[in-house]
Amino acid sequence: MQNAVNTLMLVCATMASLAFGVLAAYWVCRVAFAGLRVHAGQVAAERAKAQISPISQA
């Protein structure tokens, strides 16, 4: 009986660590993509500003 309880605890610990790893990877990806979204917005704003500004005539 003790062996079955130990096996069950090992399976539960394995599943919990797997779930934690998946959730940690999910949040790392969310933070990374949020950073990329901010960067892409800055690049788009710079490009729009460059296209709108008139060419100076000398």
Buried (B, 14 or more C-beta within 10 A) or exposed (E): EEEEEEEEEEEEEEEEEEEEEEEEEEEEEEEEEEEEEEEEEEEEEEEEEEEEEEEEEE
